[in-house]
Amino acid sequence: MSPNAMTEPVALPADAELVLKVIPMPGDCNANGDIFGGWVMAQVDMAGSVVPARYTQGRMATVAVDKFVFKQPVRVGDILSFFSKVERIGRTSITVKVEVFAERYFAQGKYAKVTEALLTYVAIDEQGRPREIPKD
């Protein structure tokens, strides 16, 4: 299979919000020429924090990452789209699902899901203690 080929093209989610688009560069690669998983995880954390920030109205912290799944490699030049949606809102925490789709640079308009994860953020006060999420 060529490096630009994609398996299982999928439609982008209609029930989630596009919160980030980014193109990984050569400096983000591991020794195999694929993008470091840790780099992808950092981008997912940033993308995941966008929607909860609207609810917490202040400081928040990532407290859990669950079900982080790498489905396909991410390559230099892929155009990554990060979609986020709230799964649950608790008294002090918000759980968000983030799905990442790649458009290979030479196959734009066709998407493959490369990563998905559930992340939980907690609203915190100035001392770093959990605080209630405002109701309005």
For each residue, the residues with C-beta under 8 A, 3 or more apart:
1: 5 7
2: 5
3: 75
4: 104 105 106 107
5: 1 2 104 107
6: 9 72 102 104 107 110 111 112
7: 1 72 112
8: 112 113
9: 6 110 111 112
10: 101 111 112 113
11: 14 111
12: 18 81 83 101 111
13: 16 83 85 99
14: 11
15: 85
16: 13 83 84 85 97 99
17: 50 51 83 84 85
18: 12 21 81 82 83
19: 47 50 51 82 83 84
20: 43 46 47 50 80 81 82
21: 18 79 80 81 82
22: 43 80 82
23: 77 78 79 80
24: 28 29 35 39 74 75 76 77 78 80
25: 28 76
26: 29 76
27:
28: 24 25 35 36 39 76
29: 24 26 32 33 34 35 36 76
30: 33 34 35 36
31:
32: 29
33: 29 30 75 76
34: 29 30 73 74 75
35: 24 28 29 30 39 40 73 74 75 76 78
36: 28 29 30 39 40
37: 40 41 70
38: 41 42
39: 24 28 35 36 42 43
40: 35 36 37 43 44 70 74 100 114 115
41: 37 38 44 45 65 68 117
42: 38 39 45 46
43: 20 22 39 40 46 47 80 82 100
44: 40 41 47 48 68 82 98 100 115 117 119
45: 41 42 48 49 62 65 119
46: 20 42 43 49 50
47: 19 20 43 44 50 82 84 98 100
48: 44 45 51 52 62 84 96 98 117 119 121
49: 45 46 52 53 60 62 121
50: 17 19 20 46 47 53 84
51: 17 19 48 54 55 84 85 86 94 96
52: 48 49 55 56 60 86 94 96 121
53: 49 50 56 57 60
54: 51 57
55: 51 52 86 89 94 123 133 134
56: 52 53 59 60 94 121 123 133 134
57: 53 54 133 134
58: 123 124 125 131
59: 56 123 124 125 126
60: 49 52 53 56 94 121 122 123 124
61: 121 122 124 128
62: 45 48 49 65 119 120 121
63: 93 120 121 122
64: 119 120
65: 41 45 62 68 117 118 119 120
66: 117 118 119 120
67: 116 117 118
68: 41 44 65 115 116 117
69: 115 116 117
70: 37 40 73 114 115
71: 112 113 114 115 116
72: 6 7 102 112 113 114
73: 34 35 70 114
74: 24 34 35 40 78 80 100 102 114 115
75: 3 24 33 34 35 78 102 104
76: 24 25 26 28 29 33 35
77: 23 24 104 105
78: 23 24 35 74 75 102 103 104 105 114
79: 21 23 102 103 105 108
80: 20 21 22 23 24 43 74 100 101 102 114
81: 12 18 20 21 100 101 102 103 111
82: 18 19 20 21 22 43 44 47 98 99 100
83: 12 13 16 17 18 19 98 99 100 101
84: 16 17 19 47 48 50 51 96 97 98
85: 13 15 16 17 51 96 97
86: 51 52 55 89 94 95 96
87: 95 96 97 118
88: 93 94 95
89: 55 86 93 94 133
90: 93 94 95 133
91: 132 133
92: 122 123 130 131 132 133
93: 63 88 89 90 120 121 122 123 130 133
94: 51 52 55 56 60 86 88 89 90 120 121 123 133
95: 86 87 88 90 118 119 120 121
96: 48 51 52 84 85 86 87 118 119 120 121
97: 16 84 85 87 116 117 118
98: 44 47 48 82 83 84 115 116 117 118 119
99: 13 16 82 83 113 115 116
100: 40 43 44 47 74 80 81 82 83 113 114 115 116
101: 10 12 80 81 83 111 112 113 114
102: 6 72 74 75 78 79 80 81 111 112 114
103: 78 79 81 107 108 109 110 111
104: 4 5 6 75 77 78 107 108 110 112
105: 4 77 78 79 108
106: 4
107: 4 5 6 103 104 110
108: 79 103 104 105
109: 103
110: 6 9 103 104 107
111: 6 9 10 11 12 81 101 102 103
112: 6 7 8 9 10 71 72 101 102 104
113: 8 10 71 72 99 100 101 116
114: 40 70 71 72 73 74 78 80 100 101 102
115: 40 44 68 69 70 71 74 98 99 100
116: 67 68 69 71 97 98 99 100 113
117: 41 44 48 65 66 67 68 69 97 98
118: 65 66 67 87 95 96 97 98
119: 44 45 48 62 64 65 66 95 96 98
120: 62 63 64 65 66 93 94 95 96
121: 48 49 52 56 60 61 62 63 93 94 95 96
122: 60 61 63 92 93 130
123: 55 56 58 59 60 92 93 94 130 131 132 133
124: 58 59 60 61 128 129 130 131
125: 58 59 128 129 130 131
126: 59
127:
128: 61 124 125
129: 124 125
130: 92 93 122 123 124 125
131: 58 92 123 124 125
132: 91 92 123
133: 55 56 57 89 90 91 92 93 94 123
134: 55 56 57
135:
136:
